[in-house]
Amino acid sequence: LEAMYGTDEVLECYLRFRDLEQKQCSVGQDILEYTHEWETLYARANEKGVTLNEMCKAFKLLDTANLDELDKKLVLSDLDMKTKKGKDTLFDQLESVLISKGWQKPKKRKREEDKSYDGKETENGY
């Protein structure tokens, strides 16, 4: 059927967007490696017309890097929202901060190993 009808462009576009949307940094993965993987997925999606503005790209990369909230705030504190056209974009700045600081996703801990865990559920049910 593919030879007869060609590929479904809308489906291909969606699949590439979904790959980007579902991308998450793996436990212990090097942030430089992760940013390269994320940029590759974005470039593939962009080939099919999927676009995100620079701010959305920056925030999406930050969210999927799986940093804890304090680390996210520290990264954001190094960004300049008043970038001018032709200067480093917010995405470029974010990538630079993540890589230069060598941010790492926190290692998963079991509750039993977490000395701060008192056995009570939080409001989120954890």
DSSP file with accessible surface (Angstrom, degrees, kcal/mol):
  #  RESIDUE AA STRUCTURE BP1 BP2  ACC     N-H-->O    O-->H-N    N-H-->O    O-->H-N    TCO  KAPPA ALPHA  PHI   PSI    X-CA   Y-CA   Z-CA
    1    1 A L     >        0   0  163      0, 0.0     4,-3.1     0, 0.0     5,-0.4   0.000 360.0 360.0 360.0 -36.8    0.0    0.0    0.0
    2    2 A E  H  >  +     0   0  137      1,-0.2     4,-2.7     2,-0.2     0, 0.0   0.902 360.0  49.6 -61.3 -40.4    2.8    2.4    0.8
    3    3 A A  H  4 S+     0   0  108      1,-0.2    -1,-0.2     2,-0.2     4,-0.1   0.878 116.0  44.2 -64.8 -33.8    4.2    2.1   -2.7
    4    4 A M  H  4 S+     0   0  138      1,-0.1    -2,-0.2     2,-0.1    -1,-0.2   0.909 131.0  19.4 -77.5 -42.5    0.7    2.8   -4.1
    5    5 A Y  H  < S-     0   0  166     -4,-3.1    -3,-0.2     1,-0.2    -2,-0.2   0.523  99.1-131.6-107.5 -11.0   -0.3    5.7   -1.8
    6    6 A G     <  -     0   0   40     -4,-2.7    -1,-0.2    -5,-0.4     2,-0.2  -0.228  47.2 -42.6  81.1-178.9    3.0    7.0   -0.5
    7    7 A T        -     0   0   75     -4,-0.1     2,-1.0     1,-0.1     3,-0.1  -0.531  58.4-109.4 -84.1 154.4    3.7    7.6    3.2
    8    8 A D     >  -     0   0   98     -2,-0.2     4,-2.5     1,-0.2     5,-0.2  -0.713  29.8-166.8 -84.5 103.2    1.1    9.3    5.4
    9    9 A E  H  > S+     0   0  102     -2,-1.0     4,-2.4     1,-0.2     5,-0.2   0.867  85.3  52.0 -61.4 -39.5    2.7   12.7    6.0
   10   10 A V  H  > S+     0   0  116      2,-0.2     4,-2.6     1,-0.2    -1,-0.2   0.935 111.2  47.3 -65.5 -43.5    0.4   13.6    8.9
   11   11 A L  H  > S+     0   0   86      2,-0.2     4,-2.8     1,-0.2     5,-0.2   0.934 112.5  49.4 -62.5 -45.4    1.1   10.4   10.7
   12   12 A E  H  X S+     0   0   56     -4,-2.5     4,-2.2     2,-0.2     5,-0.2   0.916 111.2  49.9 -61.0 -42.9    4.8   10.8   10.2
   13   13 A C  H  X S+     0   0   37     -4,-2.4     4,-2.3    -5,-0.2    -1,-0.2   0.943 112.6  47.3 -60.1 -47.4    4.6   14.4   11.5
   14   14 A Y  H  X S+     0   0  125     -4,-2.6     4,-3.0     1,-0.2    -2,-0.2   0.921 110.3  51.9 -61.6 -45.7    2.6   13.2   14.6
   15   15 A L  H  X S+     0   0   49     -4,-2.8     4,-2.4     1,-0.2    -1,-0.2   0.901 110.7  47.7 -61.8 -39.5    5.0   10.3   15.3
   16   16 A R  H  X S+     0   0   32     -4,-2.2     4,-1.9    -5,-0.2    29,-0.2   0.902 112.7  49.0 -69.1 -38.9    8.0   12.6   15.3
   17   17 A F  H  X S+     0   0   74     -4,-2.3     4,-3.1    -5,-0.2    -2,-0.2   0.935 111.3  50.1 -62.5 -45.3    6.3   15.1   17.5
   18   18 A R  H  X S+     0   0   85     -4,-3.0     4,-2.5     1,-0.2    -2,-0.2   0.904 107.0  54.1 -62.1 -40.9    5.3   12.3   19.9
   19   19 A D  H  X S+     0   0   63     -4,-2.4     4,-0.6    -5,-0.2    -1,-0.2   0.922 113.7  42.8 -58.1 -43.4    8.9   11.0   20.0
   20   20 A L  H >< S+     0   0    1     -4,-1.9     3,-0.9    21,-0.2    -2,-0.2   0.937 113.6  51.3 -66.6 -46.0   10.0   14.5   21.0
   21   21 A E  H 3< S+     0   0   84     -4,-3.1    -2,-0.2     1,-0.2    -1,-0.2   0.845 113.6  43.9 -62.5 -34.0    7.2   15.0   23.5
   22   22 A Q  H 3< S+     0   0  129     -4,-2.5    -1,-0.2    -5,-0.2    -2,-0.2   0.518  83.7 120.3 -92.9  -3.3    7.8   11.7   25.3
   23   23 A K    <<  +     0   0   43     -3,-0.9     2,-0.3    -4,-0.6    -3,-0.0  -0.385  37.8 175.6 -65.8 131.4   11.6   12.0   25.4
   24   24 A Q        -     0   0   84     -2,-0.1     2,-0.2    41,-0.1    41,-0.2  -0.990  36.4-104.0-136.0 147.0   12.9   12.0   29.0
   25   25 A C        -     0   0    3     39,-2.6     2,-0.1    -2,-0.3     3,-0.1  -0.501  41.9-125.3 -69.1 132.5   16.4   12.0   30.4
   26   26 A S    >   -     0   0   67     -2,-0.2     3,-2.2     1,-0.1    79,-0.2  -0.415  36.6 -81.0 -77.5 158.0   17.4    8.5   31.7
   27   27 A V  T 3  S+     0   0   73      1,-0.3    -1,-0.1    -2,-0.1    80,-0.1  -0.349 116.7   1.4 -59.4 125.3   18.6    7.9   35.2
   28   28 A G  T 3  S+     0   0   31     77,-0.3    -1,-0.3     1,-0.2     2,-0.1   0.490  93.3 152.1  76.0   3.3   22.3    8.8   35.4
   29   29 A Q    <   -     0   0   18     -3,-2.2    76,-0.5     1,-0.1    -1,-0.2  -0.436  53.3-107.8 -71.1 138.5   22.4    9.9   31.8
   30   30 A D     >  -     0   0   75      1,-0.1     4,-2.4    -2,-0.1     5,-0.2  -0.434  22.0-135.4 -63.2 134.0   25.0   12.5   30.9
   31   31 A I  H  > S+     0   0    4     72,-0.4     4,-2.8     1,-0.2     5,-0.2   0.849 103.9  54.9 -66.1 -33.0   23.3   15.9   30.2
   32   32 A L  H  > S+     0   0   71      2,-0.2     4,-2.0     1,-0.2    -1,-0.2   0.947 110.0  46.7 -64.2 -44.8   25.4   16.6   27.1
   33   33 A E  H  > S+     0   0   97      1,-0.2     4,-2.2     2,-0.2    -2,-0.2   0.927 113.5  49.7 -61.0 -44.0   24.4   13.2   25.7
   34   34 A Y  H  X S+     0   0    0     -4,-2.4     4,-2.8     1,-0.2    -2,-0.2   0.927 108.5  50.9 -64.3 -44.9   20.7   13.9   26.5
   35   35 A T  H  X S+     0   0    0     -4,-2.8     4,-2.7     1,-0.2    -1,-0.2   0.896 110.1  51.0 -62.6 -35.6   20.7   17.4   25.0
   36   36 A H  H  X S+     0   0  100     -4,-2.0     4,-2.1    -5,-0.2    -1,-0.2   0.923 111.3  47.4 -65.2 -43.4   22.2   15.9   21.8
   37   37 A E  H  X S+     0   0   59     -4,-2.2     4,-2.2     2,-0.2    -2,-0.2   0.922 113.3  48.6 -62.0 -43.7   19.5   13.3   21.7
   38   38 A W  H  X S+     0   0    0     -4,-2.8     4,-2.4     1,-0.2    -2,-0.2   0.929 111.4  49.0 -64.0 -44.9   16.8   15.8   22.3
   39   39 A E  H  X S+     0   0   59     -4,-2.7     4,-2.7     1,-0.2    -1,-0.2   0.868 109.3  53.3 -63.4 -36.2   18.1   18.2   19.6
   40   40 A T  H  X S+     0   0   83     -4,-2.1     4,-2.3     2,-0.2    -1,-0.2   0.929 110.3  46.8 -63.6 -44.8   18.2   15.3   17.2
   41   41 A L  H  X S+     0   0   35     -4,-2.2     4,-2.3     2,-0.2    -2,-0.2   0.898 112.3  50.6 -64.4 -38.6   14.6   14.4   17.9
   42   42 A Y  H  X S+     0   0   25     -4,-2.4     4,-3.1     2,-0.2    -2,-0.2   0.933 109.5  50.2 -64.7 -43.5   13.6   18.1   17.5
   43   43 A A  H  X S+     0   0   49     -4,-2.7     4,-1.9     2,-0.2    -2,-0.2   0.906 110.7  50.1 -61.3 -40.7   15.4   18.4   14.2
   44   44 A R  H  X S+     0   0   96     -4,-2.3     4,-0.6     2,-0.2    -1,-0.2   0.916 113.8  44.6 -64.1 -41.9   13.6   15.2   12.9
   45   45 A A  H ><>S+     0   0    0     -4,-2.3     5,-2.1   -29,-0.2     3,-1.2   0.913 110.4  55.2 -67.8 -39.6   10.3   16.7   14.0
   46   46 A N  H ><5S+     0   0   71     -4,-3.1     3,-2.0     1,-0.3    -2,-0.2   0.842  96.7  64.6 -63.7 -32.6   11.2   20.1   12.5
   47   47 A E  H 3<5S+     0   0  139     -4,-1.9    -1,-0.3     1,-0.3    -2,-0.2   0.789 104.5  47.7 -58.6 -27.8   11.9   18.4    9.1
   48   48 A K  T <<5S-     0   0   64     -3,-1.2    -1,-0.3    -4,-0.6    -2,-0.2   0.261 131.7 -92.4 -98.5   8.9    8.1   17.5    9.1
   49   49 A G  T < 5S+     0   0   54     -3,-2.0     2,-0.4     1,-0.3    -3,-0.2   0.458  77.8 141.7  99.2  -0.7    7.0   21.0   10.0
   50   50 A V      < +     0   0   19     -5,-2.1     2,-0.4    -6,-0.1    -1,-0.3  -0.647  27.5 177.3 -76.0 124.3    6.8   20.7   13.8
   51   51 A T        -     0   0  100     -2,-0.4     2,-0.4    -3,-0.1    -9,-0.0  -0.972  20.3-173.9-131.5 147.4    8.1   23.9   15.4
   52   52 A L        -     0   0   47     -2,-0.4    -2,-0.0   -10,-0.0    -6,-0.0  -0.990  32.0-115.7-129.6 141.3    8.4   25.3   18.9
   53   53 A N     >  -     0   0  100     -2,-0.4     4,-2.6     1,-0.1     5,-0.2  -0.275  38.1 -99.5 -70.7 167.3    9.5   28.8   19.6
   54   54 A E  H  > S+     0   0   70      1,-0.2     4,-2.4     2,-0.2     5,-0.2   0.859 122.4  51.1 -60.1 -37.0   12.8   29.2   21.5
   55   55 A M  H  > S+     0   0   80      2,-0.2     4,-2.7     1,-0.2     5,-0.2   0.943 111.5  47.1 -67.0 -44.9   11.2   29.7   24.9
   56   56 A C  H  > S+     0   0   60      1,-0.2     4,-2.6     2,-0.2     5,-0.2   0.905 111.9  51.4 -62.5 -41.9    9.0   26.6   24.5
   57   57 A K  H  X S+     0   0   26     -4,-2.6     4,-2.5     2,-0.2    -1,-0.2   0.937 111.4  48.0 -59.6 -45.4   12.1   24.6   23.4
   58   58 A A  H  X S+     0   0    0     -4,-2.4     4,-2.5    -5,-0.2    -2,-0.2   0.947 114.7  43.9 -61.9 -48.2   14.0   25.8   26.4
   59   59 A F  H  X S+     0   0   83     -4,-2.7     4,-2.5     1,-0.2    -1,-0.2   0.869 113.0  51.9 -68.5 -35.1   11.3   25.0   28.9
   60   60 A K  H  X S+     0   0   41     -4,-2.6     4,-2.3    -5,-0.2    -1,-0.2   0.932 110.8  48.0 -65.7 -44.2   10.6   21.6   27.3
   61   61 A L  H  X S+     0   0    0     -4,-2.5     4,-1.0    -5,-0.2    -2,-0.2   0.933 112.5  49.3 -61.5 -43.9   14.3   20.7   27.4
   62   62 A L  H ><>S+     0   0    7     -4,-2.5     5,-0.6    -5,-0.2     3,-0.6   0.930 111.7  48.5 -62.1 -44.8   14.4   21.8   31.1
   63   63 A D  H ><5S+     0   0   93     -4,-2.5     3,-1.0     1,-0.2    -1,-0.2   0.890 112.7  47.2 -62.5 -40.1   11.3   19.8   32.0
   64   64 A T  H 3<5S+     0   0    1     -4,-2.3   -39,-2.6     1,-0.2    -1,-0.2   0.585  93.6  75.4 -83.7  -7.5   12.5   16.6   30.3
   65   65 A A  T <<5S-     0   0    0     -4,-1.0    -1,-0.2    -3,-0.6    -2,-0.2   0.612  96.4-138.3 -75.1 -10.8   16.0   16.8   31.9
   66   66 A N  T < 5 +     0   0   44     -3,-1.0     2,-0.2    -4,-0.3    -3,-0.1   0.855  40.5 162.9  57.6  41.5   14.2   15.6   35.1
   67   67 A L      < -     0   0    6     -5,-0.6    -1,-0.2    38,-0.2    38,-0.1  -0.546  43.9-102.9 -80.6 156.3   16.1   17.9   37.4
   68   68 A D     >  -     0   0   71     -2,-0.2     4,-2.3     1,-0.1     5,-0.2  -0.287  39.2 -99.0 -74.3 168.5   14.6   18.4   40.9
   69   69 A E  H  > S+     0   0  120      1,-0.2     4,-2.2     2,-0.2     5,-0.2   0.872 121.9  52.1 -60.2 -39.6   12.8   21.7   41.5
   70   70 A L  H  > S+     0   0  116      1,-0.2     4,-2.3     2,-0.2    -1,-0.2   0.940 110.4  48.2 -63.9 -44.2   15.8   23.4   43.2
   71   71 A D  H  > S+     0   0   32      1,-0.2     4,-2.6     2,-0.2    -2,-0.2   0.898 109.6  53.3 -63.3 -39.3   18.1   22.5   40.3
   72   72 A K  H  X S+     0   0   29     -4,-2.3     4,-2.8     1,-0.2    -1,-0.2   0.934 109.4  48.7 -59.9 -43.8   15.5   23.9   37.8
   73   73 A K  H  X S+     0   0  139     -4,-2.2     4,-2.0     1,-0.2    -2,-0.2   0.895 110.5  50.9 -64.4 -38.9   15.4   27.2   39.7
   74   74 A L  H  X S+     0   0   77     -4,-2.3     4,-0.6     2,-0.2    -1,-0.2   0.914 111.8  47.1 -64.8 -42.2   19.2   27.4   39.8
   75   75 A V  H >< S+     0   0    0     -4,-2.6     3,-1.5     1,-0.2    -2,-0.2   0.954 112.4  49.6 -62.9 -47.5   19.3   26.8   36.0
   76   76 A L  H >< S+     0   0   69     -4,-2.8     3,-1.7     1,-0.3    -1,-0.2   0.835 101.0  64.0 -62.3 -31.5   16.6   29.4   35.4
   77   77 A S  H 3< S+     0   0   84     -4,-2.0    -1,-0.3     1,-0.3    -2,-0.2   0.728  99.0  55.7 -67.2 -18.2   18.4   31.9   37.5
   78   78 A D  T << S+     0   0   74     -3,-1.5     2,-0.3    -4,-0.6    -1,-0.3   0.428  90.9  95.9 -90.9   0.6   21.3   31.9   35.0
   79   79 A L    <   -     0   0   26     -3,-1.7     2,-0.6    -4,-0.2    11,-0.1  -0.664  64.3-144.0 -96.9 149.0   19.1   32.8   32.0
   80   80 A D    >   -     0   0   85     -2,-0.3     3,-0.6     1,-0.1    13,-0.1  -0.932   6.8-167.5-112.0 111.5   18.5   36.2   30.6
   81   81 A M  T 3  S+     0   0  115     -2,-0.6    -1,-0.1     1,-0.2     9,-0.1   0.642  79.6  72.6 -72.0 -13.7   14.9   36.7   29.3
   82   82 A K  T 3   +     0   0  165      8,-0.0    -1,-0.2     2,-0.0     2,-0.1  -0.091  66.1 152.1 -95.9  37.5   15.9   39.9   27.5
   83   83 A T    <   -     0   0   50     -3,-0.6     2,-0.3    -2,-0.1     7,-0.1  -0.394  37.4-136.0 -68.1 144.0   17.9   38.3   24.7
   84   84 A K    >   -     0   0  145      1,-0.1     3,-2.2     4,-0.1    -1,-0.1  -0.680  31.7 -86.1 -97.6 155.2   18.0   40.2   21.5
   85   85 A K  T 3  S+     0   0  212     -2,-0.3     3,-0.1     1,-0.3    -1,-0.1  -0.337 118.8  26.0 -59.1 134.8   17.5   38.7   18.0
   86   86 A G  T 3  S+     0   0   84      1,-0.4    -1,-0.3    -3,-0.0     2,-0.1   0.173 106.4  95.0  93.8 -19.0   20.8   37.4   16.8
   87   87 A K  S <  S-     0   0  144     -3,-2.2    -1,-0.4     1,-0.2     2,-0.1  -0.358  98.4 -57.3 -89.8 179.6   22.1   36.9   20.3
   88   88 A D        -     0   0  102     -3,-0.1    -1,-0.2    -2,-0.1    -4,-0.1  -0.388  61.6-133.5 -57.5 129.2   22.0   33.6   22.3
   89   89 A T     >  -     0   0   36      1,-0.1     4,-2.7    -3,-0.1     5,-0.2  -0.305  25.2-101.9 -76.8 169.5   18.4   32.5   22.4
   90   90 A L  H  > S+     0   0    9      1,-0.2     4,-2.7     2,-0.2     5,-0.2   0.906 126.3  52.0 -58.6 -39.6   16.8   31.3   25.7
   91   91 A F  H  > S+     0   0    2      2,-0.2     4,-2.7     1,-0.2     5,-0.2   0.934 109.1  48.9 -63.3 -45.8   17.2   27.8   24.4
   92   92 A D  H  > S+     0   0   61      1,-0.2     4,-2.3     2,-0.2    -2,-0.2   0.910 112.7  48.7 -59.7 -42.9   20.9   28.3   23.6
   93   93 A Q  H  X S+     0   0   26     -4,-2.7     4,-2.7     2,-0.2    -1,-0.2   0.929 111.4  49.1 -62.4 -46.8   21.4   29.8   27.1
   94   94 A L  H  X S+     0   0    1     -4,-2.7     4,-2.9     2,-0.2     5,-0.2   0.940 111.8  48.4 -59.7 -47.2   19.6   26.9   28.8
   95   95 A E  H  X S+     0   0   30     -4,-2.7     4,-2.5     1,-0.2     5,-0.3   0.925 112.2  49.7 -60.0 -43.6   21.6   24.3   26.9
   96   96 A S  H  X S+     0   0   67     -4,-2.3     4,-3.0    -5,-0.2     5,-0.3   0.913 112.0  47.3 -62.4 -44.3   24.9   26.1   27.8
   97   97 A V  H  X S+     0   0   15     -4,-2.7     4,-2.2     2,-0.2     6,-0.2   0.938 112.5  49.4 -64.2 -46.7   24.0   26.4   31.5
   98   98 A L  H  X>S+     0   0    0     -4,-2.9     5,-1.7    -5,-0.2     4,-0.6   0.935 118.2  39.2 -58.3 -46.1   23.0   22.7   31.6
   99   99 A I  H ><5S+     0   0   59     -4,-2.5     3,-0.7    -5,-0.2    -2,-0.2   0.933 115.2  50.1 -73.6 -44.7   26.2   21.5   29.9
  100  100 A S  H 3<5S+     0   0   87     -4,-3.0    -1,-0.2    -5,-0.3    -2,-0.2   0.851 115.9  42.8 -65.8 -32.9   28.6   23.9   31.6
  101  101 A K  H 3<5S-     0   0  118     -4,-2.2    -1,-0.3    -5,-0.3    -2,-0.2   0.566 103.8-133.0 -87.1 -11.1   27.3   23.1   35.1
  102  102 A G  T <<5 -     0   0   37     -3,-0.7    -3,-0.2    -4,-0.6    -4,-0.1   0.876  29.2-163.1  63.5  39.0   27.2   19.4   34.3
  103  103 A W      < -     0   0   35     -5,-1.7   -72,-0.4    -6,-0.2     2,-0.4  -0.245   3.7-161.5 -57.1 140.1   23.7   19.0   35.8
  104  104 A Q        -     0   0   75    -74,-0.1   -74,-0.1   -73,-0.1     3,-0.1  -0.965  23.3-111.8-124.8 142.9   22.8   15.4   36.5
  105  105 A K        -     0   0   35    -76,-0.5   -77,-0.3    -2,-0.4   -38,-0.2  -0.491  47.9-102.7 -66.3 135.2   19.4   13.9   37.0
  106  106 A P        -     0   0   55      0, 0.0   -78,-0.2     0, 0.0     2,-0.1  -0.325  38.2-108.4 -60.6 144.3   19.1   12.8   40.7
  107  107 A K        -     0   0  137    -80,-0.1     2,-0.2     1,-0.1    -3,-0.0  -0.479  36.5-105.1 -70.6 144.9   19.5    9.1   41.3
  108  108 A K        -     0   0  173     -2,-0.1     2,-0.4    -3,-0.1    -1,-0.1  -0.505  38.3-161.4 -70.8 138.6   16.4    7.2   42.2
  109  109 A R        -     0   0  163     -2,-0.2     2,-0.2    -3,-0.0     5,-0.0  -0.952  17.0-123.1-120.9 145.7   16.3    6.3   45.9
  110  110 A K    >>  -     0   0  136     -2,-0.4     3,-1.1     1,-0.1     4,-1.0  -0.589  25.3-121.6 -80.5 147.1   14.1    3.7   47.5
  111  111 A R  G >4 S+     0   0   88      1,-0.3     3,-0.7    -2,-0.2     6,-0.3   0.874 112.3  58.9 -56.6 -38.3   11.9    5.0   50.3
  112  112 A E  G 34 S+     0   0  163      1,-0.3    -1,-0.3     3,-0.0     5,-0.0   0.819 107.1  47.6 -62.8 -29.0   13.5    2.6   52.8
  113  113 A E  G <4 S+     0   0  123     -3,-1.1     2,-0.9     1,-0.0    -1,-0.3   0.652  90.2  94.0 -84.8 -16.6   16.9    4.2   52.0
  114  114 A D    X<  -     0   0   38     -4,-1.0     3,-1.6    -3,-0.7    -1,-0.0  -0.664  59.5-164.2 -83.1 107.3   15.6    7.7   52.4
  115  115 A K  T 3  S+     0   0  202     -2,-0.9    -1,-0.2     1,-0.3    -4,-0.0   0.733  87.0  60.5 -65.7 -19.5   16.3    8.8   56.0
  116  116 A S  T 3  S+     0   0   95     -3,-0.1     2,-0.5     2,-0.0    -1,-0.3   0.610  80.6 101.5 -82.9 -10.1   13.8   11.7   55.6
  117  117 A Y    <   -     0   0   80     -3,-1.6     0, 0.0    -6,-0.3     0, 0.0  -0.617  48.6-176.3 -79.3 122.4   10.9    9.3   54.9
  118  118 A D        -     0   0  112     -2,-0.5    -1,-0.1     2,-0.2     3,-0.1   0.298  50.2-103.3-102.7   8.4    8.8    8.9   58.0
  119  119 A G  S    S+     0   0   49      1,-0.3     2,-0.3    -8,-0.1    -2,-0.1   0.381  84.3 119.8  89.6  -6.7    6.4    6.3   56.6
  120  120 A K        -     0   0  148      1,-0.0    -1,-0.3     0, 0.0    -2,-0.2  -0.723  65.5-117.2 -93.8 145.7    3.5    8.8   56.1
  121  121 A E        -     0   0  147     -2,-0.3     2,-0.1    -3,-0.1    -1,-0.0  -0.496  26.5-133.9 -76.3 145.5    2.0    9.6   52.7
  122  122 A T    >   -     0   0   78      4,-2.2     3,-2.1    -2,-0.2    -1,-0.1  -0.359  35.7 -91.0 -85.3 179.1    2.3   13.1   51.4
  123  123 A E  T 3  S+     0   0  190      1,-0.3    -1,-0.1     2,-0.1    -2,-0.1   0.751 128.8  58.1 -64.8 -20.6   -0.6   15.0   49.8
  124  124 A N  T 3  S-     0   0  117      2,-0.1    -1,-0.3     1,-0.0    -3,-0.0   0.454 120.9-108.6 -85.8  -3.1    0.5   13.6   46.4
  125  125 A G    <         0   0   38     -3,-2.1    -2,-0.1     1,-0.3    -4,-0.1   0.593 360.0 360.0  88.4  12.1    0.0   10.1   47.7
  126  126 A Y              0   0  158     -6,-0.0    -4,-2.2     0, 0.0    -1,-0.3  -0.692 360.0 360.0-101.0 360.0    3.8    9.2   47.9
